[in-house]
Amino acid sequence: MALPTDTSRLDGRRVIITGGASGMGEGLVKAFPQLGARVVSLDLTEGTGRQIAEASGAGFVAADVSDPDSVDAAMDAAVQQLGGLDVLVHAAGIAPSSPAESTSIALWTRVMTINALGTLLTNQAAFRHMRSTGGQIINFASAAGVVGLPNKSAYAASKGAVVAFTRTAAAEWARYGITVNAIAPAIWTPMYDKTRSEMSPEQLAAHDAMMSAAVPIGGKLGDIETDFVPVLAFYASTGAKFMTGQTVSVDGGTLMVR
């Protein structure tokens, strides 16, 4: 019997990561080269994005995931740097607050364009490069797109679109050897630090009490390096080649997908 495929290393894997200038995308750009992957980071924030990539041993290409021409040009340039494409990790996105009753058309359009259209554009661009060779696509969904999230109506709707598109693409592209999965993370990031800093002591205490009850493992958001990177490394490895169309919760048990 053949030994199982190594799922802790990414040696030789050619990976494009969008949203690599901050948050979870930044964490992956820093970690994946250490696991043996060849990485190109894509982000709209060129200065910071390039600095992070170069310090991590990764390449960088500026890209606006909401613009078709920008996505196509950036993906082509990244694939040229890598000499091919095995994995797309599409982490880029925004999450502004927007109560359902007062979400403006402008905000709705902006969030859907970046989060939902951005998923379509980056996935289609990856497909064109993977069609003849196969590959793995990992999109960023959210529990908000499955069960909703108060005060995040546009964000929740956009992530619901990501979940539905991921399942559809997984079914359609399987014949090309392309897997498409979604990650629903609940991970502590600098953006979350900023959110916490804007809370009053009373609000923060109430929030932490809520999180303690909502997250079965540990009672708080997970850590990028220890809780998030290992899961994404598996889904970017050849060990995950028989899994597709899944929404995987990396959230301490908050969203138990059925």
HELIX and SHEET records of a PDB file:
HELIX    1   1 GLY A   23  ALA A   31  1                                   9    
HELIX    2   2 PHE A   32  LEU A   35  5                                   4    
HELIX    3   3 GLU A   46  SER A   56  1                                  11    
HELIX    4   4 PRO A   68  LEU A   82  1                                  15    
HELIX    5   5 ILE A  105  VAL A  111  1                                   7    
HELIX    6   6 MET A  112  LEU A  117  3                                   6    
HELIX    7   7 GLY A  118  MET A  130  1                                  13    
HELIX    8   8 ALA A  144  VAL A  147  1                                   4    
HELIX    9   9 SER A  153  TRP A  173  1                                  21    
HELIX   10  10 ALA A  174  TYR A  176  5                                   3    
HELIX   11  11 PRO A  190  SER A  197  1                                   8    
HELIX   12  12 PRO A  201  ALA A  214  1                                  14    
HELIX   13  13 ILE A  224  PHE A  228  3                                   5    
HELIX   14  14 VAL A  229  TYR A  235  1                                   7    
HELIX   15  15 THR A  238  ALA A  240  5                                   3    
SHEET    1   A 7 GLY A  59  ALA A  62  0                                        
SHEET    2   A 7 ARG A  38  ASP A  43  1                                        
SHEET    3   A 7 ARG A  14  THR A  18  1                                        
SHEET    4   A 7 VAL A  87  HIS A  90  1                                        
SHEET    5   A 7 GLY A 135  PHE A 140  1                                        
SHEET    6   A 7 ILE A 178  PRO A 185  1                                        
SHEET    7   A 7 THR A 247  VAL A 250  1                                        
END                                                                             
